[in-house]
Amino acid sequence: MTPLNQRRWRNFRANGRAFWSLWIFVVLFGLSLMAEVVANDKPLLISYRGDWMTPVTTFYPETAFNGDFRTEADYNAPEVQCLIATGGSDLCLDDPETYKAEAEEHGTVDGQPVQAGWMLWPPIPYSYDTVNNLNGAAPSAPDAQHWLGTDDTARDVLARVIYGFRLSVAFALIVTFLTSVIGIAAGAVQGFFGGWVDLFFQRVIELWSSTPMLYVIIIVGAIWQMGFWLLVVLSVLFGWTALVGVVRAEFLRARNFEYVRAARALGVGNARIMFRHVLPNAMVATVTMLPFIIAGAIGSLAALDFLGFGLPSSAPSLGELTLQAKQNLQAPWLGFTAFFTFALMLSLLVFIFEGVRDAYDPRKTFK
């Protein structure tokens, strides 16, 4: 690590709010990346007749446990649980609960010894699309089985929040990275060369910025099935102009500095001057805009899902959870969950990038 980057890291660590926000965000996002291990309606590990099985990563038909169907086993079904516990006993079709309990307690089925199996479940035994059998009507209030309750289709809210957090953050980071690359490159070219190049690109940006994004998304959604990557492409197409202005201004200011003239006199190429010498000086203004781009990407995804023009309703979307909160005012836990999830996510990201901005600012030094 260069001395300059070491100073930046020291400044970032000295900013306690940004440093602890980074650790909290890393832990939360890391857990969401392992969502299939944390929240899933499939066991993590199965011991069956001395063999080890991992349903989270491998497809197992019901026939693999001496069942009747070749479709994927329903591990919550009493018959499948009995088959695993008894080593595939045919008696499970008669009274699965009784024979399962006998196999787990005594290792026998109807008096005959069997090789009892077992299943290791995730901490939250529901996936984001698991429809649960409730005793009452959905949405149901938080209880011991569903810590944040269920939505109006009997899906576990906590599982959908974990998957939705991953989806929203991944979407925001991908969109921010791609828009930053395109916007920085376009602003650098405009500001460094100026003249007719700057004038031409400015007219293009004015025309492109006047295009209504929502109408385009509605039209595209009517032609193709809206998905994650299609939304990423559309968001990048309409979001890359956010950084052009600040980068262009920094390059216009620095293009006639002495070190740029000296580099030109020494025969250094334009691309090297732009991205090796001028761009680092423009990073403070660039990083300043990143929290707004990330918050805008998360807000755009949530707004599109809330309006019904985003991801399918089956996707673990926080915007769809907000829509359910609006449609089910008698279930306040849906609204509180959506609000606090957005508040925590956006606050952590803004605090982190504020610290990054200050770390890149040579005028600020923390002790």
DRENDO-1510 file (C-alpha; in Angstrom, 1 decimal, always signed):
<recs>
REC; n; res; u; v; w
REC; 1; MET; +0.0; +0.0; +0.0 .
REC; 2; THR; +1.4; +3.4; -1.0 .
REC; 3; PRO; +2.0; +6.1; +1.6 .
REC; 4; LEU; -0.9; +8.1; +0.1 .
REC; 5; ASN; -3.3; +5.2; +0.5 .
REC; 6; GLN; -2.0; +4.5; +4.0 .
REC; 7; ARG; -2.9; +8.1; +5.0 .
REC; 8; ARG; -6.4; +7.7; +3.4 .
REC; 9; TRP; -6.9; +4.5; +5.4 .
REC; 10; ARG; -5.8; +6.1; +8.6 .
REC; 11; ASN; -8.2; +9.0; +8.0 .
REC; 12; PHE; -11.0; +6.6; +7.3 .
REC; 13; ARG; -10.4; +4.6; +10.5 .
REC; 14; ALA; -10.2; +7.8; +12.5 .
REC; 15; ASN; -13.8; +8.5; +11.4 .
REC; 16; GLY; -15.5; +6.3; +13.9 .
REC; 17; ARG; -19.0; +6.6; +12.4 .
REC; 18; ALA; -17.8; +5.6; +9.0 .
REC; 19; PHE; -15.5; +2.8; +10.3 .
REC; 20; TRP; -18.2; +1.1; +12.5 .
REC; 21; SER; -20.8; +1.6; +9.8 .
REC; 22; LEU; -18.5; -0.3; +7.4 .
REC; 23; TRP; -18.1; -3.2; +9.8 .
REC; 24; ILE; -21.9; -3.4; +10.5 .
REC; 25; PHE; -22.6; -3.3; +6.8 .
REC; 26; VAL; -20.0; -6.0; +6.0 .
REC; 27; VAL; -21.6; -8.3; +8.6 .
REC; 28; LEU; -25.2; -7.7; +7.4 .
REC; 29; PHE; -24.3; -8.0; +3.7 .
REC; 30; GLY; -22.1; -11.0; +4.4 .
REC; 31; LEU; -25.1; -12.7; +6.1 .
REC; 32; SER; -27.4; -11.8; +3.2 .
REC; 33; LEU; -24.8; -13.3; +0.8 .
REC; 34; MET; -25.3; -16.6; +2.7 .
REC; 35; ALA; -29.0; -16.2; +2.7 .
REC; 36; GLU; -29.5; -19.8; +1.4 .
REC; 37; VAL; -27.7; -21.0; +4.6 .
REC; 38; VAL; -29.5; -18.7; +6.9 .
REC; 39; ALA; -33.0; -18.9; +5.6 .
REC; 40; ASN; -34.2; -21.9; +3.5 .
REC; 41; ASP; -37.0; -24.4; +3.4 .
REC; 42; LYS; -34.4; -27.1; +2.6 .
REC; 43; PRO; -32.2; -28.8; +5.2 .
REC; 44; LEU; -28.5; -27.9; +5.1 .
REC; 45; LEU; -27.4; -31.5; +5.7 .
REC; 46; ILE; -29.2; -34.9; +5.7 .
REC; 47; SER; -27.9; -38.1; +7.1 .
REC; 48; TYR; -29.7; -41.0; +5.3 .
REC; 49; ARG; -28.6; -44.6; +5.5 .
REC; 50; GLY; -25.1; -43.5; +6.2 .
REC; 51; ASP; -24.9; -41.1; +3.3 .
REC; 52; TRP; -24.5; -37.3; +3.5 .
REC; 53; MET; -26.8; -35.2; +1.4 .
REC; 54; THR; -26.9; -31.4; +0.9 .
REC; 55; PRO; -30.3; -30.4; -0.4 .
REC; 56; VAL; -29.3; -26.7; -0.5 .
REC; 57; THR; -27.0; -27.3; -3.4 .
REC; 58; THR; -28.2; -30.6; -4.9 .
REC; 59; PHE; -31.5; -31.8; -6.3 .
REC; 60; TYR; -32.9; -34.9; -4.7 .
REC; 61; PRO; -36.2; -36.5; -5.9 .
REC; 62; GLU; -38.5; -38.1; -3.4 .
REC; 63; THR; -37.6; -41.5; -4.8 .
REC; 64; ALA; -34.0; -41.0; -3.4 .
REC; 65; PHE; -35.6; -41.6; +0.0 .
REC; 66; ASN; -37.8; -44.5; -1.1 .
REC; 67; GLY; -40.7; -42.2; -1.9 .
REC; 68; ASP; -43.2; -42.4; -4.7 .
REC; 69; PHE; -42.5; -39.3; -6.8 .
REC; 70; ARG; -39.6; -38.2; -9.0 .
REC; 71; THR; -40.2; -34.5; -8.2 .
REC; 72; GLU; -38.0; -32.7; -5.7 .
REC; 73; ALA; -38.7; -33.9; -2.2 .
REC; 74; ASP; -40.8; -31.7; +0.1 .
REC; 75; TYR; -38.7; -31.8; +3.2 .
REC; 76; ASN; -41.5; -30.3; +5.3 .
REC; 77; ALA; -43.9; -33.0; +4.4 .
REC; 78; PRO; -44.5; -35.5; +7.3 .
REC; 79; GLU; -44.0; -38.5; +4.9 .
REC; 80; VAL; -40.6; -37.3; +3.7 .
REC; 81; GLN; -39.4; -36.5; +7.2 .
REC; 82; CYS; -40.5; -40.0; +8.3 .
REC; 83; LEU; -38.8; -41.7; +5.3 .
REC; 84; ILE; -35.5; -39.9; +6.2 .
REC; 85; ALA; -35.8; -40.7; +9.9 .
REC; 86; THR; -36.7; -44.4; +9.3 .
REC; 87; GLY; -34.2; -45.0; +6.5 .
REC; 88; GLY; -37.0; -45.3; +3.9 .
REC; 89; SER; -39.5; -47.5; +5.7 .
REC; 90; ASP; -42.7; -48.3; +3.7 .
REC; 91; LEU; -44.7; -47.9; +6.9 .
REC; 92; CYS; -44.3; -44.1; +6.7 .
REC; 93; LEU; -47.3; -43.9; +4.3 .
REC; 94; ASP; -49.6; -45.3; +7.0 .
REC; 95; ASP; -48.7; -43.2; +10.0 .
REC; 96; PRO; -45.6; -40.9; +9.4 .
REC; 97; GLU; -45.7; -39.0; +12.7 .
REC; 98; THR; -45.8; -42.2; +14.9 .
REC; 99; TYR; -43.1; -44.1; +13.0 .
REC; 100; LYS; -40.9; -41.0; +12.8 .
REC; 101; ALA; -41.0; -40.5; +16.5 .
REC; 102; GLU; -40.3; -44.2; +17.2 .
REC; 103; ALA; -37.3; -44.1; +14.9 .
REC; 104; GLU; -35.8; -41.0; +16.5 .
REC; 105; GLU; -36.3; -42.2; +20.1 .
REC; 106; HIS; -35.7; -45.9; +19.8 .
REC; 107; GLY; -34.1; -46.5; +16.4 .
REC; 108; THR; -36.8; -49.0; +15.5 .
REC; 109; VAL; -39.9; -49.0; +13.3 .
REC; 110; ASP; -42.7; -51.4; +14.3 .
REC; 111; GLY; -40.2; -53.2; +16.5 .
REC; 112; GLN; -37.6; -53.7; +13.8 .
REC; 113; PRO; -34.2; -51.9; +14.1 .
REC; 114; VAL; -33.5; -49.3; +11.4 .
REC; 115; GLN; -30.7; -46.9; +10.6 .
REC; 116; ALA; -32.3; -43.7; +11.7 .
REC; 117; GLY; -31.5; -40.5; +9.8 .
REC; 118; TRP; -31.6; -36.8; +10.7 .
REC; 119; MET; -31.8; -33.4; +9.1 .
REC; 120; LEU; -29.9; -30.2; +10.0 .
REC; 121; TRP; -32.1; -27.1; +9.3 .
REC; 122; PRO; -31.1; -23.5; +8.8 .
REC; 123; PRO; -31.8; -21.0; +11.7 .
REC; 124; ILE; -34.8; -19.7; +9.7 .
REC; 125; PRO; -36.5; -22.8; +8.1 .
REC; 126; TYR; -38.3; -20.7; +5.4 .
REC; 127; SER; -37.1; -19.3; +2.0 .
REC; 128; TYR; -38.4; -16.0; +0.6 .
REC; 129; ASP; -41.0; -17.9; -1.6 .
REC; 130; THR; -42.1; -20.5; +1.0 .
REC; 131; VAL; -45.9; -20.4; +1.5 .
REC; 132; ASN; -46.6; -21.5; +5.0 .
REC; 133; ASN; -49.6; -23.2; +6.5 .
REC; 134; LEU; -51.0; -20.8; +9.0 .
REC; 135; ASN; -53.6; -21.5; +11.7 .
REC; 136; GLY; -55.2; -18.1; +10.9 .
REC; 137; ALA; -55.5; -15.6; +8.1 .
REC; 138; ALA; -52.5; -14.0; +6.4 .
REC; 139; PRO; -50.8; -11.7; +7.1 .
REC; 140; SER; -50.1; -13.1; +10.5 .
REC; 141; ALA; -48.4; -11.2; +13.4 .
REC; 142; PRO; -44.9; -12.0; +14.6 .
REC; 143; ASP; -44.6; -15.1; +16.7 .
REC; 144; ALA; -42.0; -17.7; +17.7 .
REC; 145; GLN; -42.2; -19.4; +14.2 .
REC; 146; HIS; -42.2; -16.1; +12.2 .
REC; 147; TRP; -40.1; -13.5; +14.0 .
REC; 148; LEU; -41.4; -10.6; +11.8 .
REC; 149; GLY; -44.7; -12.2; +10.9 .
REC; 150; THR; -45.9; -13.2; +7.4 .
REC; 151; ASP; -47.1; -11.2; +4.4 .
REC; 152; ASP; -50.5; -11.4; +2.7 .
REC; 153; THR; -49.5; -14.6; +0.9 .
REC; 154; ALA; -48.2; -16.4; +4.1 .
REC; 155; ARG; -44.5; -15.9; +3.2 .
REC; 156; ASP; -42.1; -15.3; +6.1 .
REC; 157; VAL; -41.2; -11.6; +6.2 .
REC; 158; LEU; -37.8; -12.1; +7.8 .
REC; 159; ALA; -36.7; -14.4; +5.1 .
REC; 160; ARG; -37.8; -12.0; +2.4 .
REC; 161; VAL; -36.0; -9.1; +4.2 .
REC; 162; ILE; -32.7; -11.1; +4.2 .
REC; 163; TYR; -33.0; -12.0; +0.5 .
REC; 164; GLY; -34.4; -8.5; -0.3 .
REC; 165; PHE; -31.4; -6.8; +1.5 .
REC; 166; ARG; -29.0; -8.7; -0.7 .
REC; 167; LEU; -30.9; -8.0; -3.9 .
REC; 168; SER; -31.2; -4.2; -3.2 .
REC; 169; VAL; -27.5; -3.8; -2.2 .
REC; 170; ALA; -26.3; -5.9; -5.1 .
REC; 171; PHE; -28.4; -3.9; -7.5 .
REC; 172; ALA; -27.2; -0.6; -6.1 .
REC; 173; LEU; -23.5; -1.6; -6.1 .
REC; 174; ILE; -23.6; -2.9; -9.7 .
REC; 175; VAL; -25.5; +0.1; -11.0 .
REC; 176; THR; -23.2; +2.5; -9.1 .
REC; 177; PHE; -20.1; +0.9; -10.5 .
REC; 178; LEU; -21.3; +0.8; -14.1 .
REC; 179; THR; -22.7; +4.3; -14.0 .
REC; 180; SER; -19.5; +5.6; -12.4 .
REC; 181; VAL; -17.3; +4.0; -15.0 .
REC; 182; ILE; -19.3; +5.4; -17.9 .
REC; 183; GLY; -19.9; +8.8; -16.3 .
REC; 184; ILE; -16.3; +9.3; -15.3 .
REC; 185; ALA; -15.0; +8.4; -18.7 .
REC; 186; ALA; -17.5; +10.7; -20.4 .
REC; 187; GLY; -16.9; +13.6; -18.1 .
REC; 188; ALA; -13.1; +13.2; -18.4 .
REC; 189; VAL; -13.2; +13.2; -22.2 .
REC; 190; GLN; -15.5; +16.3; -22.2 .
REC; 191; GLY; -13.4; +18.3; -19.7 .
REC; 192; PHE; -10.0; +17.4; -20.9 .
REC; 193; PHE; -10.5; +18.0; -24.6 .
REC; 194; GLY; -13.1; +20.8; -24.4 .
REC; 195; GLY; -14.0; +22.6; -27.5 .
REC; 196; TRP; -16.4; +21.0; -30.0 .
REC; 197; VAL; -16.1; +17.6; -28.2 .
REC; 198; ASP; -17.5; +19.2; -25.0 .
REC; 199; LEU; -20.2; +21.1; -26.9 .
REC; 200; PHE; -21.3; +17.9; -28.7 .
REC; 201; PHE; -21.4; +15.8; -25.6 .
REC; 202; GLN; -23.3; +18.4; -23.7 .
REC; 203; ARG; -26.1; +18.5; -26.3 .
REC; 204; VAL; -26.2; +14.7; -26.3 .
REC; 205; ILE; -26.5; +14.7; -22.5 .
REC; 206; GLU; -29.3; +17.3; -22.6 .
REC; 207; LEU; -31.3; +15.2; -25.0 .
REC; 208; TRP; -30.7; +12.0; -23.1 .
REC; 209; SER; -31.5; +13.5; -19.7 .
REC; 210; SER; -34.9; +14.8; -21.1 .
REC; 211; THR; -36.0; +11.2; -21.9 .
REC; 212; PRO; -38.6; +10.0; -19.4 .
REC; 213; MET; -37.1; +7.0; -17.7 .
REC; 214; LEU; -40.4; +5.7; -16.3 .
REC; 215; TYR; -42.1; +5.7; -19.7 .
REC; 216; VAL; -39.3; +3.8; -21.2 .
REC; 217; ILE; -39.4; +1.2; -18.5 .
REC; 218; ILE; -43.1; +0.8; -18.9 .
REC; 219; ILE; -42.7; +0.3; -22.7 .
REC; 220; VAL; -39.8; -2.2; -22.2 .
REC; 221; GLY; -41.7; -4.1; -19.5 .
REC; 222; ALA; -44.7; -4.5; -21.9 .
REC; 223; ILE; -42.3; -6.1; -24.5 .
REC; 224; TRP; -40.1; -8.3; -22.3 .
REC; 225; GLN; -40.4; -9.9; -18.9 .
REC; 226; MET; -38.7; -7.5; -16.5 .
REC; 227; GLY; -35.8; -9.0; -14.6 .
REC; 228; PHE; -32.8; -8.1; -12.5 .
REC; 229; TRP; -30.3; -7.6; -15.3 .
REC; 230; LEU; -32.8; -5.8; -17.5 .
REC; 231; LEU; -33.4; -3.3; -14.7 .
REC; 232; VAL; -29.7; -2.9; -14.2 .
REC; 233; VAL; -29.2; -2.1; -17.9 .
REC; 234; LEU; -32.1; +0.4; -17.9 .
REC; 235; SER; -30.8; +2.1; -14.7 .
REC; 236; VAL; -27.3; +2.4; -16.1 .
REC; 237; LEU; -28.6; +3.8; -19.4 .
REC; 238; PHE; -30.4; +6.6; -17.6 .
REC; 239; GLY; -28.1; +7.0; -14.6 .
REC; 240; TRP; -24.6; +7.5; -16.1 .
REC; 241; THR; -25.1; +11.3; -16.5 .
REC; 242; ALA; -25.0; +11.8; -12.8 .
REC; 243; LEU; -21.2; +12.0; -12.5 .
REC; 244; VAL; -20.5; +13.7; -15.8 .
REC; 245; GLY; -21.0; +17.3; -14.6 .
REC; 246; VAL; -18.7; +17.1; -11.6 .
REC; 247; VAL; -15.9; +15.2; -13.4 .
REC; 248; ARG; -16.2; +17.5; -16.4 .
REC; 249; ALA; -15.8; +20.6; -14.1 .
REC; 250; GLU; -12.7; +19.1; -12.4 .
REC; 251; PHE; -11.0; +18.3; -15.7 .
REC; 252; LEU; -11.8; +21.7; -17.2 .
REC; 253; ARG; -10.2; +23.2; -14.2 .
REC; 254; ALA; -7.1; +21.0; -14.2 .
REC; 255; ARG; -6.5; +20.8; -18.0 .
REC; 256; ASN; -4.2; +23.9; -18.0 .
REC; 257; PHE; -2.4; +23.2; -14.8 .
REC; 258; GLU; +1.4; +23.2; -14.9 .
REC; 259; TYR; +1.9; +19.5; -14.3 .
REC; 260; VAL; -0.5; +18.7; -17.2 .
REC; 261; ARG; +1.5; +21.0; -19.5 .
REC; 262; ALA; +4.7; +19.5; -18.3 .
REC; 263; ALA; +3.4; +16.0; -19.0 .
REC; 264; ARG; +2.4; +17.0; -22.5 .
REC; 265; ALA; +5.8; +18.6; -23.1 .
REC; 266; LEU; +7.4; +15.3; -22.1 .
REC; 267; GLY; +5.3; +13.4; -24.6 .
REC; 268; VAL; +2.9; +11.6; -22.2 .
REC; 269; GLY; -0.2; +10.4; -23.9 .
REC; 270; ASN; -3.6; +12.0; -23.2 .
REC; 271; ALA; -5.1; +8.8; -21.7 .
REC; 272; ARG; -2.3; +8.5; -19.2 .
REC; 273; ILE; -2.5; +12.2; -18.3 .
REC; 274; MET; -6.3; +12.0; -17.8 .
REC; 275; PHE; -6.5; +8.9; -15.7 .
REC; 276; ARG; -3.1; +8.8; -14.0 .
REC; 277; HIS; -2.6; +12.4; -13.1 .
REC; 278; VAL; -5.9; +14.4; -13.4 .
REC; 279; LEU; -8.5; +11.9; -12.3 .
REC; 280; PRO; -7.0; +11.3; -8.7 .
REC; 281; ASN; -7.4; +15.1; -8.1 .
REC; 282; ALA; -11.0; +14.8; -9.2 .
REC; 283; MET; -11.8; +11.9; -6.9 .
REC; 284; VAL; -13.1; +14.0; -4.0 .
REC; 285; ALA; -15.8; +15.5; -6.1 .
REC; 286; THR; -16.6; +12.1; -7.6 .
REC; 287; VAL; -16.8; +10.2; -4.3 .
REC; 288; THR; -19.0; +13.0; -2.9 .
REC; 289; MET; -21.7; +12.0; -5.4 .
REC; 290; LEU; -21.5; +8.2; -4.8 .
REC; 291; PRO; -23.8; +8.1; -1.7 .
REC; 292; PHE; -26.5; +9.9; -3.7 .
REC; 293; ILE; -26.1; +7.5; -6.6 .
REC; 294; ILE; -26.4; +4.4; -4.3 .
REC; 295; ALA; -29.4; +5.8; -2.4 .
REC; 296; GLY; -31.0; +6.7; -5.7 .
REC; 297; ALA; -30.5; +3.2; -7.1 .
REC; 298; ILE; -32.0; +1.6; -4.1 .
REC; 299; GLY; -34.9; +4.1; -4.1 .
REC; 300; SER; -35.5; +3.6; -7.8 .
REC; 301; LEU; -35.7; -0.2; -7.5 .
REC; 302; ALA; -38.1; +0.1; -4.5 .
REC; 303; ALA; -40.2; +2.7; -6.3 .
REC; 304; LEU; -40.5; +0.6; -9.4 .
REC; 305; ASP; -41.4; -2.5; -7.4 .
REC; 306; PHE; -43.9; -0.5; -5.4 .
REC; 307; LEU; -45.6; +0.8; -8.6 .
REC; 308; GLY; -45.6; -2.7; -10.2 .
REC; 309; PHE; -43.1; -1.9; -13.0 .
REC; 310; GLY; -40.1; -3.6; -11.4 .
REC; 311; LEU; -39.2; -7.2; -10.5 .
REC; 312; PRO; -41.9; -9.9; -10.5 .
REC; 313; SER; -44.0; -10.0; -7.3 .
REC; 314; SER; -42.4; -13.4; -6.4 .
REC; 315; ALA; -39.0; -11.7; -6.2 .
REC; 316; PRO; -37.8; -10.8; -2.6 .
REC; 317; SER; -38.2; -7.1; -3.1 .
REC; 318; LEU; -38.3; -4.5; -0.3 .
REC; 319; GLY; -40.5; -2.3; -2.6 .
REC; 320; GLU; -43.0; -5.1; -2.9 .
REC; 321; LEU; -43.0; -5.4; +0.9 .
REC; 322; THR; -43.7; -1.7; +1.2 .
REC; 323; LEU; -46.7; -2.1; -1.2 .
REC; 324; GLN; -48.0; -4.9; +1.0 .
REC; 325; ALA; -47.7; -2.6; +4.0 .
REC; 326; LYS; -49.8; +0.0; +2.1 .
REC; 327; GLN; -52.4; -2.6; +1.2 .
REC; 328; ASN; -52.6; -4.2; +4.7 .
REC; 329; LEU; -52.8; -1.3; +7.1 .
REC; 330; GLN; -54.1; -3.8; +9.7 .
REC; 331; ALA; -50.6; -5.4; +9.7 .
REC; 332; PRO; -48.3; -2.6; +11.0 .
REC; 333; TRP; -45.3; -4.9; +11.3 .
REC; 334; LEU; -45.0; -4.9; +7.5 .
REC; 335; GLY; -44.6; -1.1; +7.3 .
REC; 336; PHE; -42.3; -1.0; +10.3 .
REC; 337; THR; -40.1; -3.7; +8.9 .
REC; 338; ALA; -39.8; -2.0; +5.5 .
REC; 339; PHE; -39.1; +1.4; +7.0 .
REC; 340; PHE; -36.4; +0.3; +9.4 .
REC; 341; THR; -34.7; -1.9; +6.8 .
REC; 342; PHE; -34.5; +1.0; +4.3 .
REC; 343; ALA; -33.4; +3.4; +7.1 .
REC; 344; LEU; -30.6; +1.1; +8.3 .
REC; 345; MET; -29.4; +0.2; +4.8 .
REC; 346; LEU; -29.2; +3.8; +3.5 .
REC; 347; SER; -27.8; +5.2; +6.7 .
REC; 348; LEU; -24.9; +2.7; +6.7 .
REC; 349; LEU; -24.1; +3.3; +3.1 .
REC; 350; VAL; -24.2; +7.1; +3.4 .
REC; 351; PHE; -22.0; +7.1; +6.5 .
REC; 352; ILE; -19.5; +4.8; +4.8 .
REC; 353; PHE; -19.1; +6.9; +1.7 .
REC; 354; GLU; -19.0; +10.1; +3.7 .
REC; 355; GLY; -15.9; +8.6; +5.4 .
REC; 356; VAL; -14.4; +7.6; +2.0 .
REC; 357; ARG; -15.0; +11.2; +0.8 .
REC; 358; ASP; -13.2; +12.7; +3.7 .
REC; 359; ALA; -10.4; +10.2; +3.4 .
REC; 360; TYR; -9.8; +11.3; -0.1 .
REC; 361; ASP; -9.9; +15.0; +0.8 .
REC; 362; PRO; -6.3; +16.2; +1.4 .
REC; 363; ARG; -7.6; +19.1; +3.4 .
REC; 364; LYS; -9.0; +16.9; +6.1 .
REC; 365; THR; -6.9; +15.0; +8.6 .
REC; 366; PHE; -8.2; +13.1; +11.5 .
REC; 367; LYS; -6.3; +12.4; +14.7 .
</recs>
